[in-house]
Amino acid sequence: MACAWLPAGLNAQTMAPSGSTPASATSLPLLGDGSAMASAEERRLGDRIARELFRDPDYLDDPVLADYVQGVWQPLLRAARVRGDLTPELDERFAWHVMLGRDRTVNAFALPGGYLGVNLGLLAVVSSRDELASVLGHELSHVTQRHISRLIAKDTAQTPWLIGAMILGALAASKSPDAASALMVGGQAVAAQNQLNFSRDMEREADRIGLGVMTQAGFEAQGFVTMFDKLQQAARLNDSGSYPYLRSHPLTTERIADMQSRLPLGAPQAVATAPQMRHAMMATRAKVLANTGVDALRTWQAQVDDPGLRSAPAAQQAGALYGAALAALQLRDPTLARRNLARLQAITSVDAGSAEPVRWLGAEIDLTARDLTPAQLTDLATRLGLREATTTPVANMRRPELLLQAQVALQLNQNAALSSVTQNLQTWLTTQPQDALAWQALAGLYRAQNQSLRALRAEAEAQAARLDYTGAMDRLRAAQDLMRANPTGGSSADHIDASIIDTRQRQIEALLKQQAVNP
Ligand SMILES: [Zn+2]
């Protein structure tokens, strides 16, 4: 568990770049324009780092929070395309993948190749979608402006492997101050982090373009100011230990003045807007999932048992009740979770934007309790949008709902439900083939329908989506063994499955070889 962000076998010594600059150096030598890393090369480096992060115990694909972040991230991407900041070439070549980390520290970071890291700690402190958009827009702009490729110039003596290790080391060092990993990586990682920091000009550019992107996407520019204000207060409290974002993004008065001058005239400055209910619930979800220790989970109930809560703003009540219900669920107390949920339903019934997260939380509680009758499960499936004849176009599908549908179908264990959800997931995966969790859910559904070959293939795809090609090969070989052991009667469906498995096996083998060539 310690050294969680570090790839196995690395230690502080191997992370020191060969012939490295002393720890006091503040920037990596920026070489001329012609030496910037090519986008294909940057993507390979990003994949290398992402592969380690996918394996990290702190990596979290929480469908509900991921959906919330995507609701901000996708409009930003679209806006960057419209503005021309994101070129078609880069759009196609990079991953544009947001990875959530369970870490409690306030941080978001751009990684090579279009990967973006967002800590739950950040989600827990932002007060609005606009504030989140300001941080994500800024990080997105670091990527679209090719700041990373300029930092990692081609002709440094460091191999991509070493650069990847340095970045992972810097991430480990930015973790919660109480984490053992921070001690273990020590000074070397800090040196690496200093080398990997963006220049002031890059920061200014990311601010300017990020602001343009977020306003084009329809977010309030005010979010940038309130976020700055929040970071500034944290800096004043000397709280940068739990705000690594501050260390990599120092708030100079110049930077703040620059941004304020860009805001529309007459925009009120740093006024905290009342958080909406949905946002309050998502921020609370991040807080609960960032700290799942029993003691921390128990504190949530005390808040909602306090009669004073009833006089708090509605959004605050909704956040507290959502948190208490989720915490009770984590503590495996569905009775208490349902009591909190009932209060939450009462207070959010007036707010249309709250319907989805409240419905999803209710489903999570029911599925964890495992006490629903078949009739109740069928009713739950209907509430989650599962109908017998699946006609939902993929654009209208909601990922958290799909994944919950899969769980309901497995508990119900009836053919009609299993096959409807299977179809839904297949449709979803045609446009989202990188969705490891959806592949995993599909594998479970195939198993429940005794389709072992397809289950193995889906498991292989789940591994491949996390860039673990060795794991994927393992599943595909198991599928081929199964085919040999059970030669089929030759139905066309079996032939199609067999040929897909053989094709994927060759493709993945090629990817594995590529990895071996570029260690
Ligand atoms: Zn920045």
Boltz pocket constraint, residues with backbone or C-beta under 6 A from the ligand:
constraints:
  - pocket:
      binder: B
      contacts: [[A, 138], [A, 139], [A, 142], [A, 198], [A, 202], [A, 203], [A, 206], [A, 248], [A, 249]]
      max_distance: 6.0
